[in-house]
Amino acid sequence: MAVADAHVADGSEKTGHVLTQSTTPVEKDPNASQVEDAHHDADGNLIYSEVDVEPEIHWRTWVALIAVWLVNFTYSQTTAGPPALLSFIAADLNSGAMASWILTSASISNAVLSPILSVASDTFQARKEILVGCCIIAFIGAAIAPGSQSTWRLIFAMTLQGVGVALCSVVYTIPAEILPRRWRPMAQAVLLAGAAASCMVAPLSLGGMIKAYGQSGWRKWFWYQTALWGSATICLIVGYRPPKRQTRYDHLSIRKKLMTLDLIGFFLFTAGLTLLISGISLGAGEFPWGSVYTVAPLVVGIACLAALGVWEWKGTSTGMIPHAMFGAGDHSGRRFVFGCLLICFEGILLFAITVFVPIQSQVLFTGDPVLIVARQVPFYTAAFIAANLNGYISTRLRTIRWPLMFGYLMFVVGIGAMISVRPGQGLNALIFNAIAGLGLGAPLALVFTAVQLAVPHSVLATATALVASARAIGISVFTAIFTVALNESMASKRANRLPPAAEAAGVPPAVIPEFITAIVSGNSSVTTIPGVTTQMISAGVLASQNATADALQIVFAIAVPFGVIAIPMSYYLGSYRKTMNYIVEAPIEELHSKQPAGK
């Protein structure tokens, strides 16, 4: 690659079939294909520009894809493991209300840094440097976590790992630019399938370690995470070897390069999003919504984001939200906005499952940490299968909206059916979970593809990152809304169900308050309460389970309408047949067209 790039820069000629190092034009082989396979753009960067002729991909590209797949698998572990068994981690550290920040810290790092890293990778074409640097930071964070004796240290460790999670947009960009545009749905689907596999492995491995080593077994799991981040870093260094891509900023010093970035936009975005998510998290946990500690960051955060919108619209034409995303033709602006909304809806639907179904499993069906996370396996197994199937269908038929509509429909059916789950209906819950998993198998891959096919390559990573940030905002906001709604509903349902159940079971009136407190907290001391029998305890547990089932209905009911809205919105993305061609916008090797069989 470097030879070819330097050759063009020196003004040497490009042959009809291949590029050579010689400064003398090479005579064209009369038997060679008349299709010009290898091209360079105006800056001397390698591209493949044949619209209707499939290129032949070699080992260098496949090795690079394996390297970024491993990064995707690794950061998916970070996002899938701790949420599944957070209660065990919080109990070991005595975290109390601070427990939610163990997860929120990584979410903030991801939401804030992802667009910044992506803009830098687009502007300076420094994808490998950014990937390796962030993986090293995440490796350090994973290594810090096992020794945590306080919640604050674990929060700091998760913040550093969140820097690695913020690579998601760059990771989803690389397959899109090194493979033909037509293959993008399948490429993104393979990444999603890897993430689904990771989301099965992470909770199961964490649950297994907690079961094997006790409540502090999560520390062993973070050493496993450390090894994964280290392996991902090494694979990137060795396996992902893109050619140097020329930019108009190459002659500038590092300081001047940084000054070309939209620093005002970055500041407003970072401040606004950090304060907004922090305010939401505080309101959902430690402080009431009317508290100054909640209201102040919310108001200032919203003001900063509003100022960001005005600045990007009127203050600059080359900001972190490039105007090119809205003027590239083929309804790119509409597709970008719809993509942001659709992926936001996907995040809302997904977290209604991944955060609250484990609560359902723990209260209604089992207290075993391994079995709790094992009950999520049907969801991710279905997602794994559906991701590959939808990717193939989308690539084969050159369509995005129909598989996407089917995905959201399955989300609606699965989550809607979860509303009906009652104690003793464990099989029903598994089936409905699997149906919802079929829904996940489409949006996360195809929405990114829809946006990436609608914007110029110069802003590919930036557009991907902004869509991912919209998802992170939706997840943060609605996880807080779900939590508040669940807590309020839980208090009401328990008040309605537990006292009558205790009275009907014959619990002595004098000990009913103590009995209810013990049942709700799962405290084994309930067996020592005077006058309480095994039958009374069973009646109390069943009433508590029914109250939880009633309360969880509100979470699923809030989520379902977003899936309903997403179905027609997916249709109005329009047709992508013309743009799903064989162009490769940033190959990492010199590509040639596939020759017909027998030639």
Secondary structure by P-SEA (a helix, b strand, c coil): caaaaaaaaacccccccccccccccccccccccccccccccccbbbbbccccbbbbbcaaaaaaaaaaaaaaaaaaaaaccccccaaaaaaaaccccccccaaaaaaaaaaccaaaaaaaaaaccaaaaaaaaaaaaaaaaaaaccccccaaaaaaaaaaaaaaaaaaaaaaaaaaccccccaaaaaaaaaaaaaaaaaaaaaaaaaaaaaaccccaaaaaaaaaaaaaaaaaaaaaccccccccccccccccaaaaaaacaaaaaaaaaaaaaaaaaaaaaaaccccccccccaaaaaaaaaaaaaaaaaaacccccccccccccccccaaaaaaaaaaaaaaaaaaaaaaccccaaaaaaccccccaaaaaaaaaaaaaaaaaaaaaaaaaaaaacccaaaaaaaaaaaaaaaaaaccccccaaaaaaaaaaaaaaaacccccaaaaaaaaaccccaaaaaaaaaaaaaaaaaaaaaaaaaaaaaaaaaaaaaaccaaaaaaacccccaaaaaaaaaaaccccccccccccaaaaaaaaaaaaaaaaaaaaaaaaaaaaaaaaaaaaaaaccccccccccccccccccccccccccc
